[in-house]
């Protein structure tokens, strides 16, 4: 990272090989104009990103020991587990350990009819909101986001990005 005008700028260093690979992708003779340079730069940057992320695998980046929720447990129990975990959501698994979905704070808000934490607080402040009753008798399976988008431990960086793009959550379970 370098400093420009006192502000840090993230820079991915382009190697000579990145630039040479980019030049090989451009057919014919190159008389360097601004547009040509931009093309070379973007191609070289793409090669640099591939080089920098080629070794990344989901298994190396995943959090280990994340607790899972049973689909038939109740929401109040699940809320306590999520709060105790320190995460924003937990995977929901069946008896065989297969990931069925994710239960997140957003799922709770949606299930409880609140669009934000502030709306939920307003509901809690209202008399007889019935909130405790709804969580005590509602199974996790009724509120979780499903099906779960997952990746294998050996998933490459590009596959992880595509999986995150395909799911609406902020968590991506890594499975074996």
Steps between C-alpha positions, in 0.01 A plus 500: 500500500635841414407848613369765261432844645495351849231243414578129465436354157465126449720394215537158345852483363521398136793273423687505170338165425154651554575776250655256249197269527275800440702605195472148358120533508506803272524400134731682261727798539440745785558870461443615857214742541305566819233243408771243418663560835165462679442171319847373594457617858163327545623177344815507713292576809278199425810280478633644827171430678500144370860454616429653841188291561599173331604339827195613701260222594185515710640252752786735582268797550212338685426531868531166674290384792193703403201356687204381297129520571255213476209566265249396766635718782293805593588855401555621854760227555657579163515873582691421819742278305561765234553770763740275695695416183578863421402445135213658308357160407558126523454207264195278545571127464302176495573195717774390255677839513388604151463878472135585430512875531622798698325679784611862527403814684330613178287185503385588854408853394309370198320232705405751768365747246766764556704663226772618736623467855335834584162375377545191716582715803187705442296179489664378821410825672137461396274329752433129453709461184480120519863481393604247765214271408589503129865406563427239764272298270661551158754246372820618332393328177210744467724807506832394346618604155506189283640335311848580621761611250816309590849443363743212540821542702705491180291770327717759327465874554294555184256227600462658846426840341238347268339319797484821705349676200235225470387515862338786682680455829834593645594145600608217276525156665801294394415131478694179441 
